[in-house]
Amino acid sequence: MNQPVTLALSDLGKGKHGMVSAIDFELPVQQRLRHLGIQLGEQVTVIRSSVANSPLMVRINGAYLMMRRQDAQHIQVAIAS
C-alpha cells in the first residue's frame, strides 16, 4: 500500500486535494485558522492557484477561503501517492 506524500498547501495544484496533516504557526494563528475550518484531518481542495505570490483559493468544509501563498506554505497536507 502506498504511503501518503506530504507537501505544503501552497504546492498543491489547482483541483488537487489533501488532508491537513500539520499547521506550523504560533498558537494564536492556529486558533484563528481553526475558527476558519482549517484543522488537522480536514480535507482541503485548491480551487484557484496562480503563479508568483498571488493568493490561493481553497475549499474546506464547504467554505471557500482566500489565503496568502506565504501562509499556505506553513500548512502541510497529505495526499495519496
Buried (B, 14 or more C-beta within 10 A) or exposed (E): EEEEEEBBBBBBEEEBBBBBBEBEEEEEEBEEBEEEBBBEEBEBBBBBBEEEEEBBBBBBEEEEBEBEBEBBEBBBBBBEE
